[in-house]
Amino acid sequence: MTETRGRARHRRRGKALVIGVPAAVAVAGVLAYGTAFGVFGADARPEAEAAAAPAWARDAADGFASVDALGQKGTYGGRDGRTVTVRSLADLEKYATAPEPYVIVVAGTITVNPTGKEIKVASDKTIIGSGTSGHIVGGGFFLGPGVHNVIIRNLTIRDTYQGVWNDKEHDFDAVQMDGAHHVWIDHNDLRHMADGLIDSRKDTTYVTVSWNRLGTNNKTFGIGWTENVTADLTLHHNWFRETEQRNPSTDNVAHAHLYNNLLQDDPGTNITSSYGNYARGGTRMVLENSYFQGVNNPVIKDATAALVQRGNVFSGTTGRNESGGTAFDPKAYYPYTLDPTAAVPALVKSGAGPRSSLGTSPAAVAPAATTLTVAKDGSGRFTSVQKAVDAVPAGNTAPVVIRIAPGVYRETVKVPANKPHITLEGTGGSRKDTVIVEGHASGMTRPDGSGTYGTGGSATVAVEADDFRARNLTVSNDFDEAANRNLNGHQAVALRTAADRIVLDGVIVSGDQDTLLLDTAAKDRTGRVYMTGSYVIGNVDFVFGRATAVIDRSVLTLKKRWDGTSAGYVTAPSTPAGRKGFLITRSTVNGDVTPGSFFLGRPWHAGGDATLSPQATVRDSVLSGAVRTTPWTDMGGFSWKADRFAEYRNTGPGSGPSHPDRPHLTPTQAATQDTAHWLDGWTPTTS
């Protein structure tokens, strides 16, 4: 849509620049409903329309699109509907406009006729490209008033350009939204359109735009076309390259959160930036850790707008760079973790845009996954999680996804060592919707009188099988310490893992003492764990054990003890010598506790074992004022200084400079203490 407020300097139209496809950064496998096991026959969900979709088609949005509002719980698109594959415009329109939820896989190039037509999209849809092959040429998508819960992902949308650079006649957008809400636009390549690449108009709200390449365009991304100041939008990890204006232009947006974006204007091309990020009208904008390279007027604002800048880098930029006013705290609405600004160019260039399958062929597929369903009301195959686990054959070799409907499941769950490849997945719009909870503690007597539970036995969920994953749910231990204050043994584990290649993706693990036990099957066995986009809540040693674990882009929430006091320890590693312990990276440590009351960790020499070499590294994370100025302490007669505890590039009021009681890694040391080195040849996927 032509912008009516403000005027950008005209630049000459350049030749159509084809932005290259970056290296694949994650596996985009294929999820096929059905079963390889006859025992699961009653639970299979046959797809009538040649079901085939990347496994990550079922991901839910982050940012403002994840917020529960307007009767919608987050944004998950057509995840709960059938999966269809389309190769023609007629089929794409048929399913995009249907009233039912669908995951629509675009397999190949679809040319839109007439040129400039915007395909209407109804609510509850995921439209996703198959690998890098999904192209929409000569048209785009339109989301009208009231349309909600839509995901547009992994597509290339291109080429409605009509030969006029500042075209005011053709409103041919890649994605136009008028009064929609809960929309996620992710990992697309949008370029060379007659008008905007994205227009978010007329009070469209709860939108997240992430990991897209936007290029070879004049009016790139316009937000506004309203006098109301009600919209909420998140933009992160997008690559704006060879674009003139609206990068974005943000008019009358109540909450605009822009972070970790890359804006790049290369010298010597025929497209020159007029401006970068623009806060207009009554907009309140928070702009964080973004990288501006060669951009003219990189950050500008109207006098009526509020714009707060933090941590941005400006390289070779000229002209206006403005800020001022009071905006808002994005963490009051949703969790997020900032990547270091210096890492943004490489990270975004390698990660933005459509992703292909692992390997040389976009058609590479993962093993077919069997799906089991659990619902307390009887609408699933099983009414308890443990019953679904019990139904998995011992020694299974293919993935089994146990989809758990929203509800509170008061039970203990054990995944035995002979049942690998199991996923527990909540189906709600939020990780809070599906809760597995029990209240056992170490010192409690078992119902059969066989003794006490012990620490490991108190776990609500115990995982002893390799290649396990959990996503979009909560695991909790709600043992009441106050009511059992005289009990000897308050350790109460929510989740225990004792296996290798464990992925915890978008979960909440909640308890008090000993919340998350990351262990191995034996002292001489490897146990690697990768946690991302998650919360861990507790107070005493609430991440502990001998596993090799990475906690990435997550929040460790500090909790007061049962008597209202604030004192605790985040980690208690018991790492065997010669192995890696806990790595907390790109995460946040905070909580409603007394300032300076929590240690980051202490060495747990389990059973007094002096051969252990506990390790914890906290790096590139935000530490609240609750963290002590000397963040490590001794335990059980063992000095932390004799073991391996360190920090690197942390920020926040709880961070501090290096000194003998607060060691920091050198850059050389830090280069070998990252996720890739930590996990030693295993590259986890979160699909």
Secondary structure as UniProt FT lines:
FT   HELIX           38..43
FT   TURN            48..49
FT   HELIX           55..58
FT   HELIX           63..66
FT   STRAND          68..69
FT   TURN            70..71
FT   STRAND          72..73
FT   TURN            77..80
FT   STRAND          82..86
FT   HELIX           89..96
FT   STRAND          102..106
FT   STRAND          109..111
FT   TURN            115..116
FT   STRAND          118..120
FT   STRAND          125..129
FT   TURN            131..132
FT   STRAND          135..137
FT   STRAND          140..143
FT   TURN            145..146
FT   STRAND          148..153
FT   STRAND          156..158
FT   TURN            165..166
FT   STRAND          175..178
FT   STRAND          181..186
FT   STRAND          189..191
FT   STRAND          198..201
FT   TURN            202..203
FT   STRAND          205..210
FT   STRAND          213..219
FT   STRAND          221..224
FT   STRAND          231..236
FT   STRAND          239..245
FT   STRAND          249..251
FT   STRAND          253..259
FT   STRAND          262..264
FT   TURN            267..268
FT   STRAND          277..280
FT   TURN            281..282
FT   STRAND          284..288
FT   STRAND          291..293
FT   STRAND          299..301
FT   TURN            303..304
FT   STRAND          306..310
FT   STRAND          313..315
FT   HELIX           330..332
FT   HELIX           341..343
FT   HELIX           344..351
FT   TURN            362..363
FT   STRAND          370..374
FT   TURN            376..377
FT   HELIX           385..391
FT   TURN            394..395
FT   STRAND          400..404
FT   STRAND          407..410
FT   STRAND          413..415
FT   TURN            417..418
FT   STRAND          422..426
FT   TURN            431..432
FT   STRAND          434..438
FT   TURN            442..443
FT   TURN            447..448
FT   HELIX           454..457
FT   STRAND          461..463
FT   STRAND          469..471
FT   STRAND          474..477
FT   TURN            481..486
FT   STRAND          495..498
FT   STRAND          502..505
FT   STRAND          508..510
FT   STRAND          516..519
FT   TURN            523..524
FT   STRAND          528..532
FT   STRAND          535..538
FT   STRAND          540..545
FT   STRAND          548..552
FT   STRAND          555..558
FT   TURN            562..563
FT   STRAND          568..573
FT   TURN            577..578
FT   STRAND          582..585
FT   STRAND          588..591
FT   TURN            595..596
FT   STRAND          598..601
FT   HELIX           606..608
FT   TURN            610..611
FT   STRAND          615..619
FT   STRAND          622..623
FT   TURN            625..626
FT   TURN            636..637
FT   HELIX           640..642
FT   STRAND          644..648
FT   TURN            653..654
FT   TURN            660..661
FT   HELIX           667..670
FT   TURN            671..672
FT   HELIX           675..679
FT   TURN            680..681
//
